[in-house]
Amino acid sequence: MSQTAAQLVAALRRGRRDATAEVTVLADRPDATVVRCGQVVAKAHPPGTDPAELAVRLGIAAHPRCAGILLPPVDDGMTALPDGRRVTLWPYGEPVAPDAPDAAPWVEAGKLLARLHAVPVAELPGPLPAMRGPVKAARAIARLRAAALPDSAAIRAVSHAWAGLPDWARGVDRADRTDRVDLDRTDRRDRTDRRDHRDRTDHRDRADRQEADRLCHGDLHLGQLIRRRATDWRLIDIDDLGLGDPAWDLARPAAWYAAGLLAPEDWDRFLGAYRAAGGPAAGQGDPWPRLDVPARALTVQTAALALAKAAAAGRALDEAEEAMVEAAVRIARYMEAVG
């Protein structure tokens, strides 16, 4: 158990006023530590989390406009651990069963996203921060570069595919200065790589992004859904919640589908439910003009993390990681072909 997890366990027991309460560590990573005590879950947010932005995101999760969409927090007054990490409390819910893919709630995920994207942002607490999906993608690339791995076709392909994305998808247009310092350093290597191609992509992409100021989750995958009752699914994890392009929330399932990791019938169920519920990010025809850039960004992000994590653990890529790296290679080859 990490020091952060131990601090979180102690804080949760104090908050529950039970020094011997049984506590289960659900996650213990540098970017998120989560422990459970009975029907309450405590989360230590990533180091450097902006308290003001977190407060806004908590207000959004608790807002009546998001009732039935986002899991609301438990108001218990917990603030920060001795190491400075901010702590929030949440009701416990049953997660998606990882060993039952046929029961994965893709329809429910599509409906929840459509409802989230329809929330009137003018009625929410503010100022609303930016959705952090592109920033996380940039940090994945920075992590791969910091690993200083030997040159390989896979690493070159990931870098090439990253350089071909428009600025917004690489987090370059973020107003947040803390993130921007790191992103500018990461981005400097890309500025002379295929600039003409990216300028043309930016122009086309801006024309397609007419609904880019919606409330977005920012990190949608099945691990971000829990249910309190049999069919009562909610979205969790507000760390990346904010204003952005709603297509980003469809990007990971789209990337998995394009890489062969998500069955066509599951993709159709997810996309169909999203559209039927009025979701704005995919239209009613071909969804790929809207989803192409975010899906490519999530593909590159996933591939970069896969290469960095596998190298750090001294292991080979697993089957899913290999599929995402191969997808990034295909993206790079396509970009090379179209010039």
Sequence and secondary structure as in RCSB ss.txt:
>XXXX:A:sequence
MSQTAAQLVAALRRGRRDATAEVTVLADRPDATVVRCGQVVAKAHPPGTDPAELAVRLGIAAHPRCAGILLPPVD
DGMTALPDGRRVTLWPYGEPVAPDAPDAAPWVEAGKLLARLHAVPVAELPGPLPAMRGPVKAARAIARLRAAALP
DSAAIRAVSHAWAGLPDWARGVDRADRTDRVDLDRTDRRDRTDRRDHRDRTDHRDRADRQEADRLCHGDLHLGQL
IRRRATDWRLIDIDDLGLGDPAWDLARPAAWYAAGLLAPEDWDRFLGAYRAAGGPAAGQGDPWPRLDVPARALTV
QTAALALAKAAAAGRALDEAEEAMVEAAVRIARYMEAVG
>XXXX:A:secstr
  HHHHHHHHHHHHHHT TT   EEEEEETTEEEEEETTEEEEE  TT  HHHHHHHHHHHHSGGGTTTB   B 
    B TTS BEEEEE  EE  TT GGG  HHHHHHHHHHHHTS GGGS SS  B  HHHHHHHHHHHHHHTT  
  HHHHHHHHHHHTS GGGGTTT   HHHHHHHHHHHGGGTTSSHHHHHHHHHHHHHH TT  EEE SS SGGGE
EESSTT EEE   TT EEE THHHHHHHHHHHHHT S HHHHHHHHHHHHHTT SSS SS  HHHHHHHHHHHHH
HHHHHHHHHHHHHT    HHHHHHHHHHHHHHHHHHHH 
